[in-house]
């Protein structure tokens, strides 16, 4: 016969239950509890990660020539998170659902800002236009000196 403290540990209902059966029952209860906990954890993980992500993608081209722009920057004004275009001028940026201000820029081109309400995958093609800075003319003056001595 199993002592009373063993009965309490193994969860035996009566003293006439065989210890082998009690051990099997305890193991089965432990496995069931483990499966329930695991299911709850997996469900919680999916629930906390249930916010949908969507992708904005497209091409950035030069508005004057129509050529693809390699290395153009595409970023969110609020967070700075972004990407750049590949050799074909293509970009892709995956973000959580929400409202964003997307900035498209490249050196020597006017930046383009686009408000965006992201609730589905979107394709956005952008043309950047060149800009130049107009300044006063610059005059460069220099004096010329002549080296008449030989180089010894």
C-alpha positions as a Markdown table, in Angstrom:
| # | Residue | x | y | z |
|---|---|---|---|---|
| 1 | Unk | 0.0 | 0.0 | 0.0 |
| 2 | Unk | 1.2 | 3.5 | -0.8 |
| 3 | Unk | 1.7 | 6.0 | 2.1 |
| 4 | Unk | -0.8 | 8.9 | 2.4 |
| 5 | Unk | 1.7 | 11.6 | 1.3 |
| 6 | Unk | 2.3 | 9.5 | -1.9 |
| 7 | Unk | -1.4 | 9.4 | -2.5 |
| 8 | Unk | -1.6 | 13.2 | -2.2 |
| 9 | Unk | 1.3 | 13.6 | -4.6 |
| 10 | Unk | 0.1 | 11.1 | -7.2 |
| 11 | Unk | -3.5 | 12.3 | -6.8 |
| 12 | Unk | -4.9 | 8.9 | -5.8 |
| 13 | Unk | -8.5 | 9.0 | -4.9 |
| 14 | Unk | -8.5 | 5.9 | -2.8 |
| 15 | Unk | -5.8 | 3.8 | -1.1 |
| 16 | Unk | -6.7 | 0.7 | -3.1 |
| 17 | Unk | -5.6 | 2.2 | -6.5 |
| 18 | Unk | -2.4 | 0.6 | -7.8 |
| 19 | Unk | 0.6 | 3.0 | -7.9 |
| 20 | Unk | 1.4 | 2.1 | -11.5 |
| 21 | Unk | -2.1 | 3.2 | -12.6 |
| 22 | Unk | -1.9 | 6.3 | -10.5 |
| 23 | Unk | 1.4 | 7.2 | -12.1 |
| 24 | Unk | -0.1 | 6.8 | -15.5 |
| 25 | Unk | -3.0 | 9.0 | -14.6 |
| 26 | Unk | -0.7 | 11.7 | -13.2 |
| 27 | Unk | 1.4 | 11.6 | -16.4 |
| 28 | Unk | -1.7 | 11.9 | -18.6 |
| 29 | Unk | -2.9 | 14.8 | -16.5 |
| 30 | Unk | 0.5 | 16.6 | -16.8 |
| 31 | Unk | 0.5 | 16.0 | -20.6 |
| 32 | Unk | -3.0 | 17.4 | -20.9 |
| 33 | Unk | -2.1 | 20.5 | -18.8 |
| 34 | Unk | 1.0 | 21.0 | -21.0 |
| 35 | Unk | -1.0 | 20.8 | -24.2 |
| 36 | Unk | -3.6 | 23.3 | -22.9 |
| 37 | Unk | -0.8 | 25.7 | -21.8 |
| 38 | Unk | 0.9 | 25.3 | -25.2 |
| 39 | Unk | -2.3 | 25.9 | -27.1 |
| 40 | Unk | -3.0 | 29.1 | -25.0 |
| 41 | Unk | 0.5 | 30.4 | -25.6 |
| 42 | Unk | 0.3 | 29.8 | -29.4 |
| 43 | Unk | -3.1 | 31.4 | -29.5 |
| 44 | Unk | -1.8 | 34.4 | -27.6 |
| 45 | Unk | 1.2 | 34.7 | -30.0 |
| 46 | Unk | -1.1 | 34.8 | -33.0 |
| 47 | Unk | -3.5 | 37.2 | -31.4 |
| 48 | Unk | -0.7 | 39.7 | -30.5 |
| 49 | Unk | 0.7 | 39.5 | -34.0 |
| 50 | Unk | -2.7 | 39.8 | -35.7 |
| 51 | Unk | -2.1 | 43.3 | -37.1 |
| 52 | Unk | -2.0 | 43.1 | -40.8 |
| 53 | Unk | 1.1 | 44.1 | -42.8 |
| 54 | Unk | 0.8 | 45.4 | -46.3 |
| 55 | Unk | 3.3 | 46.2 | -49.0 |
| 56 | Unk | 3.8 | 49.4 | -51.1 |
| 57 | Unk | 5.9 | 48.9 | -54.1 |
| 58 | Unk | 6.6 | 50.6 | -57.5 |
| 59 | Unk | 9.1 | 52.3 | -59.6 |
| 60 | Unk | 10.9 | 55.7 | -59.3 |
| 61 | Unk | 11.8 | 57.3 | -62.5 |
| 62 | Unk | 13.3 | 60.6 | -63.8 |
| 63 | Unk | 10.4 | 62.8 | -64.9 |
| 64 | Unk | 12.5 | 64.4 | -67.6 |
| 65 | Unk | 14.0 | 61.4 | -69.2 |
| 66 | Unk | 11.8 | 58.5 | -68.0 |
| 67 | Unk | 14.9 | 56.6 | -66.9 |
| 68 | Unk | 14.8 | 54.4 | -63.8 |
| 69 | Unk | 16.6 | 56.0 | -60.8 |
| 70 | Unk | 19.0 | 53.6 | -59.0 |
| 71 | Unk | 19.3 | 54.4 | -55.3 |
| 72 | Unk | 16.4 | 56.7 | -54.8 |
| 73 | Unk | 15.2 | 56.9 | -51.2 |
| 74 | Unk | 11.7 | 56.0 | -50.0 |
| 75 | Unk | 11.0 | 56.5 | -46.3 |
| 76 | Unk | 8.3 | 57.3 | -43.8 |
| 77 | Unk | 8.4 | 60.9 | -42.7 |
| 78 | Unk | 7.4 | 60.0 | -39.1 |
| 79 | Unk | 9.8 | 57.2 | -38.4 |
| 80 | Unk | 12.5 | 57.4 | -41.0 |
| 81 | Unk | 12.0 | 53.7 | -41.8 |
| 82 | Unk | 12.5 | 53.1 | -45.5 |
| 83 | Unk | 14.3 | 51.5 | -48.4 |
| 84 | Unk | 16.0 | 52.4 | -51.7 |
| 85 | Unk | 15.4 | 51.5 | -55.3 |
| 86 | Unk | 17.3 | 48.7 | -57.1 |
| 87 | Unk | 19.0 | 48.9 | -60.5 |
| 88 | Unk | 15.6 | 48.9 | -62.2 |
| 89 | Unk | 14.2 | 51.7 | -60.1 |
| 90 | Unk | 12.0 | 49.3 | -58.2 |
| 91 | Unk | 11.2 | 49.5 | -54.4 |
| 92 | Unk | 9.2 | 47.5 | -52.0 |
| 93 | Unk | 8.3 | 48.4 | -48.4 |
| 94 | Unk | 6.2 | 46.3 | -46.0 |
| 95 | Unk | 4.5 | 48.1 | -43.2 |
| 96 | Unk | 1.7 | 47.6 | -40.7 |
| 97 | Unk | -1.7 | 48.9 | -41.6 |
| 98 | Unk | -2.1 | 52.6 | -41.0 |
| 99 | Unk | -1.7 | 56.2 | -42.2 |
| 100 | Unk | 1.7 | 57.4 | -43.4 |
| 101 | Unk | 3.5 | 60.2 | -45.2 |
| 102 | Unk | 5.9 | 58.6 | -47.6 |
| 103 | Unk | 8.8 | 60.7 | -49.0 |
| 104 | Unk | 10.5 | 59.9 | -52.3 |
| 105 | Unk | 13.9 | 61.6 | -52.8 |
| 106 | Unk | 17.2 | 61.5 | -54.7 |
| 107 | Unk | 20.1 | 63.9 | -54.9 |
| 108 | Unk | 19.5 | 66.7 | -57.4 |
| 109 | Unk | 15.8 | 66.0 | -57.6 |
| 110 | Unk | 12.8 | 67.5 | -55.9 |
| 111 | Unk | 11.5 | 65.3 | -53.1 |
| 112 | Unk | 7.9 | 64.1 | -53.5 |
| 113 | Unk | 5.7 | 63.5 | -50.4 |
| 114 | Unk | 2.6 | 61.3 | -50.7 |
| 115 | Unk | 0.0 | 60.8 | -47.9 |
| 116 | Unk | -0.9 | 57.1 | -47.7 |
| 117 | Unk | -3.7 | 55.2 | -46.0 |
| 118 | Unk | -2.3 | 51.6 | -46.1 |
| 119 | Unk | -5.0 | 49.0 | -45.8 |
| 120 | Unk | -4.1 | 46.8 | -48.8 |
| 121 | Unk | -1.1 | 46.1 | -50.9 |
| 122 | Unk | -0.4 | 49.1 | -53.2 |
| 123 | Unk | 1.6 | 49.9 | -56.3 |
| 124 | Unk | 2.8 | 53.5 | -56.4 |
| 125 | Unk | 5.0 | 54.8 | -59.3 |
| 126 | Unk | 6.7 | 58.1 | -58.8 |
| 127 | Unk | 8.4 | 60.6 | -61.2 |
| 128 | Unk | 11.0 | 62.8 | -59.6 |
| 129 | Unk | 11.8 | 66.1 | -61.3 |
| 130 | Unk | 15.3 | 67.7 | -61.5 |
| 131 | Unk | 15.8 | 71.0 | -59.7 |
| 132 | Unk | 18.6 | 73.5 | -59.9 |
| 133 | Unk | 19.6 | 76.2 | -57.6 |
| 134 | Unk | 19.9 | 79.7 | -59.2 |
| 135 | Unk | 22.6 | 81.8 | -57.7 |
| 136 | Unk | 24.6 | 84.9 | -58.7 |
| 137 | Unk | 27.5 | 84.3 | -61.0 |
| 138 | Unk | 30.7 | 83.4 | -59.3 |
| 139 | Unk | 34.0 | 85.1 | -60.4 |
| 140 | Unk | 37.2 | 83.3 | -59.9 |
| 141 | Unk | 40.4 | 85.3 | -60.0 |
| 142 | Unk | 44.0 | 84.2 | -59.7 |
| 143 | Unk | 47.5 | 85.4 | -60.3 |
| 144 | Unk | 49.8 | 83.5 | -62.4 |
| 145 | Unk | 53.5 | 83.2 | -61.5 |
| 146 | Unk | 56.1 | 81.9 | -63.8 |
| 147 | Unk | 58.9 | 79.7 | -62.5 |
| 148 | Unk | 61.9 | 80.7 | -64.4 |
| 149 | Unk | 64.3 | 78.8 | -62.3 |
| 150 | Unk | 65.2 | 75.3 | -63.3 |
| 151 | Unk | 64.3 | 72.3 | -61.3 |
| 152 | Unk | 67.6 | 71.1 | -59.9 |
